[in-house]
Amino acid sequence: MPDVQELLSDADIVMSCPYKVGYPVGIHYRVKHRACDFRAMRAVVREKFPEYMPAFRSVMRSTQMSLANMFIMRRELFDDYCRWLFGVLFEVERRIVISTDPFQMRVFGFMAERLMNVWVRHHGLRVKHLPVWVVVDENLKKSRTKANV
């Protein structure tokens, strides 16, 4: 397994391999989540960070994106990303009513997945993609299945 310095020797950021959603990312969000939340996110980016709108439109028209809110980058990039991301999310939080649905309550995580792709595109970062492995505890999976019956 390569170390972090090696991973970042020819990339600015390491992200998960892009996931193909089958239709544009913006439409995917509005179908799988709440359209009103998407509209609020887009409005905040347009109002507070208009220079990001070309990247926002490009990502939302794409049919793939890196998911999982997992990445490796240098500290100065991370600080810049967090300032921007939380500048967007805190303003969105003021504008929306968070759903009571347990899945949709994760609204800011869903937005952050898309916004990470926007931020990377806007800055033209060199990206290295690596697969994400999901480890499933079969006992936990069985207990959840029984509980959901």
URDA-V272411 format. One record per residue. N is the residue number from 1. RES is the residue in three letters. SS is DSSP state (A for helix, B for strand, O for the rest). OMEGA is omega in whole degrees, 0 to 359 (NA if undefined). Layout:
n	res	ss	omega
N	RES	SS	OMEGA
N	RES	SS	OMEGA
This chain:
n	res	ss	omega
1	MET	O	180
2	PRO	O	176
3	ASP	O	186
4	VAL	A	180
5	GLN	A	179
6	GLU	A	179
7	LEU	A	183
8	LEU	O	181
9	SER	O	180
10	ASP	O	179
11	ALA	O	175
12	ASP	O	184
13	ILE	B	173
14	VAL	B	182
15	MET	B	176
16	SER	B	176
17	CYS	O	181
18	PRO	O	177
19	TYR	B	179
20	LYS	B	183
21	VAL	O	174
22	GLY	O	174
23	TYR	O	187
24	PRO	O	183
25	VAL	A	180
26	GLY	A	177
27	ILE	A	178
28	HIS	A	180
29	TYR	A	184
30	ARG	A	178
31	VAL	A	185
32	LYS	A	182
33	HIS	O	183
34	ARG	O	182
35	ALA	A	181
36	CYS	A	177
37	ASP	A	178
38	PHE	A	180
39	ARG	A	179
40	ALA	A	179
41	MET	A	180
42	ARG	A	180
43	ALA	A	180
44	VAL	A	178
45	VAL	A	181
46	ARG	A	184
47	GLU	A	186
48	LYS	A	185
49	PHE	O	185
50	PRO	A	179
51	GLU	A	179
52	TYR	A	185
53	MET	A	176
54	PRO	A	178
55	ALA	A	178
56	PHE	A	180
57	ARG	A	181
58	SER	A	179
59	VAL	A	183
60	MET	A	176
61	ARG	A	180
62	SER	O	178
63	THR	O	177
64	GLN	B	180
65	MET	B	173
66	SER	O	182
67	LEU	O	170
68	ALA	O	180
69	ASN	O	179
70	MET	O	181
71	PHE	B	172
72	ILE	B	177
73	MET	B	178
74	ARG	O	186
75	ARG	A	183
76	GLU	A	175
77	LEU	A	179
78	PHE	A	179
79	ASP	A	179
80	ASP	A	179
81	TYR	A	182
82	CYS	A	177
83	ARG	A	181
84	TRP	A	183
85	LEU	A	183
86	PHE	A	171
87	GLY	A	177
88	VAL	A	188
89	LEU	A	179
90	PHE	A	178
91	GLU	A	176
92	VAL	A	181
93	GLU	A	179
94	ARG	A	187
95	ARG	A	185
96	ILE	O	170
97	VAL	O	183
98	ILE	O	180
99	SER	O	175
100	THR	O	176
101	ASP	O	184
102	PRO	O	179
103	PHE	O	183
104	GLN	A	176
105	MET	A	180
106	ARG	A	186
107	VAL	A	185
108	PHE	A	173
109	GLY	A	178
110	PHE	A	178
111	MET	A	182
112	ALA	A	177
113	GLU	A	180
114	ARG	A	183
115	LEU	A	176
116	MET	A	179
117	ASN	A	178
118	VAL	A	182
119	TRP	A	179
120	VAL	A	180
121	ARG	A	181
122	HIS	A	183
123	HIS	A	179
124	GLY	O	184
125	LEU	O	173
126	ARG	O	187
127	VAL	B	170
128	LYS	B	180
129	HIS	B	176
130	LEU	B	179
131	PRO	O	175
132	VAL	O	179
133	TRP	O	179
134	VAL	O	179
135	VAL	O	183
136	VAL	O	174
137	ASP	O	184
138	GLU	A	179
139	ASN	A	178
140	LEU	A	179
141	LYS	A	180
142	LYS	A	181
143	SER	A	177
144	ARG	A	179
145	THR	A	180
146	LYS	A	181
147	ALA	A	183
148	ASN	O	183
149	VAL	O	NA
